[in-house]
Amino acid sequence: MPEHFDIYMIILIGLVSILYASVGHGGASGYLAVMAIWALPTDYMKTTALILNIVVSGISFSQYYIKKYFNWKLFYPFALASIPFAYIGGGIHLDPVLYKKILGVILLLPVIRLSGIPIPIKKVKLELNIYIALLIGSVIGFLSGMLGIGGGIILSPIILLLGWGSAKQTAAVSALFILVNSLAGLLNNKGWSNIDKVLTYETYILLGVVVGGGILGAWWGSSKAQETWIKRLLAIGLGIASIKLIFA
């Protein structure tokens, strides 16, 4: 286990889980950003982020599902294409330098969303274009498996921009989308074969923290108004991590 693992990282991981769960996300991009700041090994980062992602996205989905925000017809075209491609992507192991630079660029997406920059949301339509949804799902799935994220940070803005779902419907769909993608990516990740080395005492601490954070965040996001200033603070943190990854 990396020697730089400390209490400050644990606190930040917990904060990430709360804020991401509040919008139906698992938090992988945030966990990866925090672990990148602490300079943890890329293999540990990818596998651990997927495990934490599965836990938090599952908790988040359950809350939104209970509140009846989940729309199966909005979910299945994306998932149908993304699951096999996430599995394929999970088997690709990039050079650590290239991996960090690609991840740094992807992290800019949640920075834009969380920073308060408005998304031009269209009026919600009753039907989506299945063929476009399948194409989008396959691309997001591949990137998700390869980078160790769930893909919700990419899918959510697309659904809102195209007017295929409301904000809370999008959160519910994104949560389950993240869950299935993370599972598929993890199954074909080389870290799975060394899962006993990843599931250390410290990782179990992180799991406990994100369970608590995921429950709080999912309840908050599905039931209460969200605090803009906290999201912007998270955006700043992700922005710093993104710059660090791109230019390191």
Secondary structure, DSSP 8 states (H G I E B T S, - for coil): --TT--HHHHHHHHHHHHHHHHTT---HHHHHHHHHHTT--HHHHHHHHHHHHHHHHHHHHHHHHHTT---HHHHHHHHHHHHHHHHHHHT----HHHHHHHHHHHTHHHHHHHTT---------S---HHHHHHHHHHHHHHHHHHT--SHHHHHHHHHHHTSS-HHHHHHHHHHHHHHHHHHHHHTSGGGGGHHHHS-HHHHHHHHHHHHHHHHHHHHHHHS---HHHHHHHHHHHHHHHHHHHH-
